Amino acid sequence: MVAIGAHVDAADPLTRAASVGARAMQFFLADPQGWKAPAPHPLAAEIIASGLPVYIHAPYVINVATLNNRVRIPSRKLLARHAAAAAALDARGLVVHGGHLTAGDDPATGVDNWRKLFVQADADGGFPVPILIENTAGGANAMARRLDQLARLWDAIGEFSPGFALDTCHAHASGEPREGIVDRVRAITGRIDLVHANNSRDAAGSGADRHANFATGQIDPARLTAIVLEAGCDVIVETPAAGQAEDIALLVAAAAAAAAS
């Protein structure tokens, strides 16, 4: 059954999830802007016992595509540690951004670096949870901003069956047309494992990763709802806290209406 949930604070994720009506939760296990390895979650037993689907978001600093060895090698190690920590929470997946290169770098090298990650992991027995690669909002040298970039990446790593997380704000900010996006993504990846249902504060094509609540952003809320229903997978709402409960309630009502029709 599809679960509609929220990105929540890791300190007490169950309480926050309950307060906004979330039936799934996503959180960080360490500083999203830092390189610190995750520690065992003190509420692990309670989180698992809740039965709520759990997704872990990897730190933003991870960039396995980069040609910079001082970033790429620690990124691989940190991703593996977060995957192990996510598995300890029975998480359904570990979300990680596609990463980026610097100006002048050959995109083929970044794609190959992603492939090397999965080749090595496969040789070591595979990741203990699905790795869900998320589309990103901006960056001229991003690996997963536009669908043509995503297709190039999947040509190299698709055989390892990675998962995919579709962020609606990121797709809007990237300039990717929203109409038919679910079918167009699936034509490339064969799957969508998770939707990050977010509106956007900024115009289409802005490249700005600024989430907004459904009622106040640049994307028609009906279009957001349609994408969620078309994807037919678990949903995490990452909108501002003040209106997050209302955003979740809107999606829950839409899903219930669709199921009843």
Phi, psi and omega in degrees: 000137179294134178249135178250119186223200188218153166282127187230165176290138185288340185298318179214069188296327182293318179295316180294319179299316180297324184291338181248007179075027182277136176251016172202162181213149176230141177203167174273153175252001177198175179305120182294343179254013184232175184254011182290137179288149180288147175257160176304136182285131183294341180253024185305314183298317180292321179298314180294317182295336181296333182078359179287136174301136182242135171235138177251136177258126178289156178301148180294336184290342181294130180213089184281351181275333190301152176276352180281110183301329183288346176253315186296314183294313174298329179296316179299315181295317182291323178299318179297321179293321178291326177297318178295319179292324177295320178298325179294344178255011184056035181294149178279344180181160175245116183274131178220141179289156184291342179084181185204166175247174175262164182304134179093346178287148179280118180304329180298328179290320176297319177298317180295326177295323174297317180298318180299325177302311182287325177300313180293316179298319179298320179294332181269006179106001177088164176287146182283348173223158176298138174268116183257106181280129184255137173293148184245164189276320189219186178100116181296335183246028179287153182272340186218040177277304180256160185292333176293324176292320179297320179297318178298320179293315183292332175301330183268330188241356184303329182296342179268003177054050174292158176268174181222136175245121182263116176261120185290324176296316181297318180298318178297312182293331181288341184094004179287128179303137183282328183298127177073014187294326180297312180295322182290323176293313182297330177295336179268308189265340184080000186193156163226119185267334185205142172247130167267103185271102184222141168274176185234135177287339190244168184290158176302137179082004183289336184076006185266127180266076180234106183284149176225157174293159188303320187280349188241000184266186184273348181263134177301124180305328178295326178291320176300313180299318181297320179297316179299314181293322179294322182291321175064032180230179178301152185230135172240125178266122183247028183280167179307144189302325186300328182241012185296318180299319179295322179296317179296316180300322179298316181292320179299316180296318180295318179295320179295319179295320179294321180292329183277343185279000000 
